[in-house]
Amino acid sequence: MPDQGSLNIFETPYGPFELARYPARDKDLLRAWCSADKLLLESCQALGISGPDVLVVNDDHGALTVALQPGGLWTDSWLSAKATNDNLLTNGLPRANIIWSTELPADDYKAVVIRIPRQLPYFEFQLAQLSALLPTGTTVLAAGMDKHLSPHTAALMERYIGPTTRHRGRARARVFSACLEAVEKPTFSGNSSYFCDALDLELCTATNVFSREKLDVGSRFLLANLHRLAPAERITDLACGNGVLGLAALRFGLGEALVACDESAMAVACATENISLHSDSTDVEIVHGDGLLDVTADSDLVLCNPPFHLQQAVDDFAGRRLLDQAADYLSIGGRLCLVANRHLNYQQLLRRRFQGVELLAENSKFRIWLAHSG
């Protein structure tokens, strides 16, 4: 088995770099890069692409940004931005110019290097913004792992950028390349909404926000059981998405003060809009960051429908980490109310970290756990 040091050295056409994943976990054998990153960097090196004229998009842990040292990193993920800047620091390089997904990059880049996201509408949103923003002739390189690529990837690039080359796949990854054409492109704002019958409200959402087309079934089940919870002085909506759980808690009179937090810039923007439009509460804080680590006020009740992926990977580590944070964050006597798929075994972690755990409700797909802090 290779030692941890060798696992952290990423050999690239631009030299070797030491990279680590964030968040870290014990005895982690996963690398902070993948074959798609390698293929992109090889393509960049062949075309002489690097430096401040380059925009990197959707870098997971900084593998592209550390090697290319671009003028900007356009991302939705606070965790990815944190990983990238940590890895830049490790390699003695300046911090990245982070451009959040809710902002527009500058219009003077000569090349764009994209890790293709899992959410195809989000990829379309990014391509549409870039095609309207960047000058004709801009080189666009995009790559992803085969298991995450849509058969429509090349067609989307053709629609918004121009004729696209689908390069031969290697190591279960593939690169697509195109050059921005001076022709009229379709528009795609990415703004959307859905009617939430559980709240009798129209809620805004965005292309990289969880369950963007309708209220997800886990949140719906939790909303149907909120009446079982005693009121709390301060409520936290952890991994809030578009803010539906926190907004429901305010509207149902479960509490008057709310903290909502998420690592997605789009989620935070949607939660801010939904809560400001549909709640009269004046004690609301929306936090873009790593779960509860940047939240200062204690909470009496945490509501959570935890994510089951971390960046590109399907993984319950993200959810378990948030539950650990909640155990450290709750005030004495506080409660965590968690909805999760039945097959996810959060019960052992809850019993280890909380003084009391009870099954509040269950159906054929989900369980709702109520955990009490000491």
C-alpha positions in Angstrom: 0.0 0.0 0.0 1.4 3.4 -0.9 2.2 5.8 2.0 0.1 8.9 2.5 2.8 11.2 1.3 3.0 9.6 -2.2 -0.8 9.8 -2.4 -0.6 13.6 -2.0 1.8 14.3 -4.9 0.1 15.2 -8.1 2.4 14.9 -11.1 1.4 17.3 -13.8 2.9 18.8 -17.0 3.5 21.9 -14.9 5.4 20.1 -12.2 4.6 18.1 -9.1 2.3 19.6 -6.5 1.2 18.5 -3.0 -2.5 18.3 -2.8 -4.9 17.3 0.0 -8.7 16.9 0.0 -11.0 19.1 2.1 -12.7 18.1 4.3 -10.1 15.6 5.4 -10.9 12.2 6.9 -8.9 9.6 8.7 -6.9 7.1 6.6 -8.3 8.7 3.4 -7.0 6.9 0.3 -8.9 9.2 -2.1 -6.8 11.6 -4.1 -7.4 15.3 -4.5 -7.5 14.9 -8.3 -8.8 12.5 -10.9 -8.2 11.5 -14.5 -10.3 14.4 -15.8 -8.0 16.8 -14.1 -5.0 15.1 -15.6 -6.4 15.1 -19.1 -7.4 18.8 -18.9 -3.9 19.7 -17.8 -2.3 17.7 -20.6 -4.6 19.5 -23.1 -3.7 22.9 -21.5 0.0 22.2 -21.7 -0.3 21.2 -25.4 -2.1 24.5 -26.1 0.2 26.7 -23.9 -2.7 27.5 -21.6 -1.8 28.8 -18.1 -1.6 32.0 -16.1 -3.9 35.0 -15.4 -5.6 34.9 -18.9 -7.2 31.6 -17.8 -10.5 31.0 -16.0 -10.9 27.7 -14.1 -14.5 26.5 -13.5 -15.7 23.9 -10.9 -12.3 22.9 -9.6 -13.0 20.2 -6.9 -9.9 20.4 -4.7 -7.6 22.8 -6.5 -5.8 20.4 -8.9 -6.4 22.7 -11.9 -5.9 26.0 -10.1 -2.7 25.0 -8.4 -1.2 23.9 -11.7 -2.5 26.6 -13.9 -2.4 29.6 -11.5 -5.3 31.2 -13.3 -6.8 34.6 -13.1 -10.0 33.3 -11.4 -11.8 30.3 -10.1 -15.6 30.3 -10.8 -17.3 28.0 -8.3 -20.5 27.4 -6.4 -18.8 25.5 -3.6 -17.3 27.0 -0.4 -15.7 23.6 0.3 -14.0 23.6 -3.1 -12.7 27.1 -2.6 -11.4 26.2 0.8 -9.6 23.1 -0.5 -8.1 25.1 -3.4 -6.8 27.9 -1.2 -5.4 25.4 1.3 -3.5 23.6 -1.5 -2.2 26.9 -2.9 -0.8 27.8 0.5 0.8 24.4 0.8 2.6 24.9 -2.5 3.7 28.4 -1.7 1.3 30.0 -4.2 -1.0 33.1 -3.7 -4.7 32.6 -2.9 -7.1 32.2 -5.8 -9.4 34.9 -7.0 -12.7 33.2 -6.1 -15.7 34.2 -8.2 -18.9 32.7 -6.8 -21.5 31.2 -9.1 -23.9 34.0 -8.3 -21.4 36.5 -9.8 -20.1 36.9 -13.3 -16.4 36.5 -14.1 -14.5 39.2 -15.9 -14.9 39.3 -19.7 -11.2 39.3 -20.7 -10.1 35.6 -20.3 -8.5 34.0 -23.3 -9.2 30.4 -22.2 -11.7 28.6 -19.9 -11.0 25.2 -18.3 -14.0 23.5 -16.9 -14.6 20.4 -14.8 -18.0 19.4 -16.0 -20.5 19.3 -13.1 -22.9 16.5 -12.3 -25.9 18.8 -12.7 -26.4 19.3 -16.4 -28.6 22.4 -16.0 -25.8 24.0 -14.0 -23.4 23.2 -16.8 -25.8 24.8 -19.3 -26.1 27.9 -17.1 -22.3 28.3 -17.0 -21.9 27.8 -20.8 -24.7 30.3 -21.4 -23.1 32.9 -19.2 -19.7 32.4 -20.7 -20.9 32.6 -24.3 -22.6 35.9 -23.6 -19.6 37.3 -21.7 -16.3 36.2 -23.3 -14.8 37.4 -26.6 -14.9 35.5 -29.8 -12.1 33.1 -30.1 -11.9 32.1 -26.5 -10.7 28.5 -26.1 -13.0 26.4 -23.9 -11.8 23.0 -22.6 -14.1 20.8 -20.5 -13.6 17.4 -19.0 -15.4 14.9 -16.8 -15.3 11.3 -15.6 -17.3 9.0 -17.9 -19.6 7.9 -15.2 -20.8 11.5 -14.6 -20.9 12.7 -18.2 -24.2 13.2 -20.0 -24.6 12.1 -23.6 -25.7 15.7 -24.2 -22.4 17.3 -23.1 -21.0 17.9 -26.6 -24.4 19.2 -27.9 -24.6 21.8 -25.1 -21.1 23.0 -25.9 -22.1 23.2 -29.6 -25.2 25.2 -28.7 -23.5 27.8 -26.6 -19.8 27.9 -27.7 -19.4 26.5 -31.2 -18.2 23.3 -33.0 -17.0 20.9 -30.4 -14.4 18.1 -30.6 -15.1 15.1 -28.4 -11.6 13.8 -27.7 -10.8 10.1 -27.3 -11.4 9.0 -23.7 -8.7 7.7 -21.4 -8.6 6.4 -17.9 -12.4 6.6 -17.7 -12.4 10.4 -18.5 -12.8 12.5 -21.6 -12.0 16.1 -22.8 -14.2 18.3 -25.0 -12.8 21.4 -26.8 -14.3 24.3 -28.6 -13.6 27.8 -29.7 -16.2 30.5 -29.0 -17.9 31.6 -32.2 -19.3 35.0 -33.1 -22.8 33.9 -33.7 -26.0 34.5 -31.9 -26.5 32.1 -28.9 -29.6 31.1 -27.0 -30.1 32.6 -23.6 -30.5 30.5 -20.4 -30.7 32.5 -17.1 -31.0 29.4 -14.8 -33.5 31.2 -12.7 -36.5 29.0 -11.8 -39.1 28.3 -9.1 -41.6 25.7 -8.0 -44.9 25.8 -6.2 -44.4 24.3 -2.7 -47.9 23.0 -1.7 -46.7 22.2 1.8 -46.3 26.0 2.4 -48.7 27.2 -0.3 -45.9 29.3 -1.7 -43.8 29.8 -4.9 -40.2 29.3 -4.0 -37.2 30.3 -6.0 -34.4 27.9 -6.8 -31.4 27.6 -9.1 -29.5 25.2 -11.3 -27.1 23.9 -8.7 -29.5 23.8 -5.8 -30.7 20.4 -4.5 -34.1 19.3 -5.8 -34.5 22.4 -7.9 -37.7 21.3 -9.8 -39.9 20.4 -6.8 -39.9 19.9 -3.1 -37.9 16.7 -2.4 -39.7 13.8 -0.7 -37.4 13.8 2.3 -38.1 17.4 3.1 -41.8 16.9 2.4 -41.9 14.1 5.0 -40.1 16.3 7.6 -42.4 19.2 7.0 -45.4 16.9 7.6 -43.9 16.1 11.0 -42.7 19.5 12.2 -45.9 19.8 14.4 -44.4 17.0 16.6 -41.5 19.3 17.7 -41.7 21.6 20.7 -40.9 25.3 19.8 -37.4 26.5 20.1 -35.8 29.9 20.8 -33.4 29.7 17.9 -33.6 27.3 14.9 -30.8 26.3 12.5 -31.5 25.0 9.0 -28.3 23.0 8.3 -27.5 22.4 4.6 -30.5 24.6 3.9 -30.7 24.4 0.1 -33.3 27.0 -0.9 -34.3 27.4 2.7 -37.6 25.5 2.7 -37.2 23.9 6.1 -36.1 27.0 8.0 -38.9 29.0 6.3 -41.4 26.4 7.3 -40.3 26.5 10.9 -40.8 30.3 11.0 -44.2 30.2 9.3 -45.4 27.3 11.5 -44.4 29.2 14.6 -41.7 26.8 15.7 -39.4 29.6 16.4 -38.7 33.3 15.8 -35.0 33.3 15.2 -33.3 31.4 12.3 -29.9 30.6 11.1 -29.7 29.0 7.6 -26.4 27.7 6.3 -25.1 25.9 3.2 -21.8 25.5 1.3 -23.5 26.4 -2.1 -23.5 30.0 -3.1 -26.6 29.5 -5.2 -28.4 27.8 -2.2 -27.5 30.7 0.1 -28.8 33.2 -2.5 -32.1 31.3 -2.9 -32.6 30.8 0.8 -32.0 34.5 1.4 -34.6 35.5 -1.2 -37.2 32.9 -0.1 -36.9 33.7 3.6 -36.9 37.5 3.1 -40.0 37.3 0.8 -42.1 34.9 2.8 -41.2 35.6 6.5 -41.7 38.5 8.8 -38.9 37.5 11.1 -36.2 40.1 11.7 -33.8 37.7 13.4 -32.4 35.7 10.4 -28.8 34.9 9.6 -27.8 33.2 6.3 -24.3 31.7 6.3 -22.2 30.6 3.3 -19.6 28.3 4.7 -18.6 24.9 6.0 -21.7 23.8 7.8 -21.8 25.1 11.3 -18.1 26.0 11.7 -18.7 29.7 10.9 -22.0 30.0 12.9 -21.4 31.7 16.2 -24.8 31.7 17.9 -25.9 28.5 19.8 -29.1 26.9 18.6 -31.9 25.0 20.4 -33.0 23.1 17.4 -31.2 22.0 14.2 -33.2 20.8 11.2 -31.3 18.8 8.7 -31.9 16.9 5.5 -28.2 16.0 4.9 -26.5 15.7 1.5 -25.5 12.3 0.3 -22.7 13.5 -2.0 -19.5 15.5 -1.6 -18.5 17.4 -4.8 -18.6 14.8 -7.5 -18.7 11.7 -5.3 -21.8 10.0 -3.8 -20.8 9.7 -0.1 -22.5 9.9 3.3 -19.3 11.3 4.8 -20.7 14.8 4.2 -23.9 14.1 6.1 -22.0 12.4 9.0 -19.7 15.3 9.3 -22.6 17.7 9.6 -24.2 15.6 12.3 -20.9 15.7 14.2 -20.9 19.5 13.9 -24.5 19.7 15.2 -23.5 17.7 18.3 -20.7 20.2 19.1 -22.9 23.2 18.2 -26.2 22.7 20.0 -26.9 24.4 23.2 -27.4 22.3 26.4 -30.6 20.5 26.0 -30.8 21.3 22.3 -32.2 19.0 19.7 -31.3 17.8 16.2 -34.1 16.7 13.9 -32.8 14.7 11.0 -34.6 13.1 8.0 -32.6 10.5 6.1 -33.1 7.6 3.7 -33.8 4.4 5.6 -30.6 2.7 4.2 -28.3 5.3 5.7 -27.2 4.1 9.1 -27.0 7.4 11.0 -28.4 5.9 14.2 -25.1 4.6 15.5 -23.4 8.0 15.1 -26.4 9.8 16.7 -26.3 7.4 19.7 -22.6 8.0 20.1 -22.7 11.8 19.9 -26.0 12.6 21.6 -27.5 11.8 25.0 -30.8 10.6 23.7 -32.1 9.5 20.3 -35.6 8.6 19.3 -37.3 7.7 16.1 -39.9 10.4 15.5 -41.5 9.1 12.4 -40.8 6.7 9.5 -42.3 5.6 6.2 -41.2 3.2 3.4 -38.3 5.5 2.3 -37.3 7.7 5.2 -36.8 7.9 8.9 -36.9 11.1 11.1 -34.6 11.0 14.1 -34.7 13.3 17.0 -31.5 13.5 19.0 -31.1 15.4 22.3 -27.8 17.0 23.4 -26.5 16.6 27.0 
